[in-house]
Amino acid sequence: MLPYLGGDWGNPSSSYRFGSKLKKVVEEARDQVAELLGAASSREVLFTGSGTESNNTAIHAALMSRSGKRHIITSQVEHSSVLSYCRYLEKHHACRVTYLPVDSYGLLSLPGLENALTDDTALVSLMWANNETGVLFPVEEIAALCRSRGILYHCDAVQAAGKIPLNLRHIPCDYLSLTGHKIGAPKGIGALYVKRDAPFVPLLHGGHQERSRRGGTENVAAIAGLGAAAVLALEKLPEYGGTVGPLRDTLEDATLKVIPGSSRNGHRDLRLPNTTSIHFPGVESEALLLLLDQGGICASSGSACLADSPDPSHVIAAMNPGEAAHQSVRFSLGWNHTADELDQVVSSLSAIVPSLLSFQA
Ligand SMILES: *Cc1c(COP(=O)(O)O)cnc(C)c1O
């Protein structure tokens, strides 16, 4: 990234010689992201400013190109960038939105989805992996079902990218979102996959950048960073699950053992290898996070995008009607965490949780 923050200051869309040099940088990064996605062509990759923008763009594109159809299907556990946009469309654009429930494991019912499809359905937007629990939705089956009914399908794969193989050549998904800062690239860069035959209408109208699909001068340094992160993620992918999964399992098993009454949120196996969400009965998650943070341990309740709101987790609430939505903490591991660090997390928890319980009692 550094050359494009320093000396190489040109605009990739300009015709002077710096321009064509930077255009190559952007196109190389596009190839690299396409490779991570297993896309058929790099022409299917569009750079955006965030996962949020990718999600909004896909929903907008589908709705605008299916004029007349006003029904969207999504789930109760999507990221706020899907849910808030759907609520906005309900309120201001006369759309009807179905928010599919999940079961107590966080799993989605395919027959439930099939029953919700109507002749008025423009789009199904269902995520690949949940950001709070890591639970996976059956994307291949969802995509095949939507394709068979002529309904567009958008997948928020922000959490799945770089952690499990995506292989979009073989999945008939029309739109798919990812973001840089969840795969080791900087914040403020995202990508949207648009399948070759999927209709598209831009969200941002302006210049001819991104083949007229997204106006705005390209953020070359961040794009180069996303390309490099995609290469590294793809390189690590074959060993990622085998390295991170056992560490996550050790952390989870040890925690459930030392904290009486604690339990896992989400299905044990049908989830990403790096995420664990744990319910600590009787413990306010915000208090626990504060004390963990004092010990140098960064974890979260709900989504960081909502961290300044005291609301309970909408994801955990959709799975469990009790108090778990206020009393759960999510730990996400990177490929570089060590067993020693995770031991420290468990010993911190075994000191903090009983002290909070006695304080609250
Ligand atoms: C982080 C996240 C987003 C939003 O990405 P930003 O780049 O922060 O806008 C969307 N969906 C999921 C599942 C996420 O985890």
The ligand as an SDF file (V2000), in Angstrom:
LIG
                    3D

 15 15  0  0  0  0  0  0  0  0999 V2000
  -18.5080   -6.2300    9.6180 C   0  0  0  0  0  0  0  0  0  0  0  0
  -19.6740   -6.7530    8.8840 C   0  0  0  0  0  0  0  0  0  0  0  0
  -20.3430   -5.9710    7.9150 C   0  0  0  0  0  0  0  0  0  0  0  0
  -20.0090   -4.5210    7.6720 C   0  0  0  0  0  0  0  0  0  0  0  0
  -18.7740   -4.3060    7.0680 O   0  0  0  0  0  0  0  0  0  0  0  0
  -18.1410   -2.8120    7.1750 P   0  0  0  0  0  0  0  0  0  0  0  0
  -16.9750   -2.8650    6.2450 O   0  0  0  0  0  0  0  0  0  0  0  0
  -17.7650   -2.6220    8.6040 O   0  0  0  0  0  0  0  0  0  0  0  0
  -19.1880   -1.8650    6.7220 O   0  0  0  0  0  0  0  0  0  0  0  0
  -21.3900   -6.5450    7.2250 C   0  0  0  0  0  0  0  0  0  0  0  0
  -21.7760   -7.8150    7.4430 N   0  0  0  0  0  0  0  0  0  0  0  0
  -21.1670   -8.5940    8.3590 C   0  0  0  0  0  0  0  0  0  0  0  0
  -21.6260  -10.0000    8.5390 C   0  0  0  0  0  0  0  0  0  0  0  0
  -20.1070   -8.0930    9.1130 C   0  0  0  0  0  0  0  0  0  0  0  0
  -19.5250   -8.8690   10.0390 O   0  0  0  0  0  0  0  0  0  0  0  0
  1  2  1  0
  2  3  1  0
  2 14  2  0
  3  4  1  0
  3 10  2  0
  4  5  1  0
  5  6  1  0
  6  7  2  0
  6  8  1  0
  6  9  1  0
 10 11  1  0
 11 12  2  0
 12 13  1  0
 12 14  1  0
 14 15  1  0
M  END
$$$$
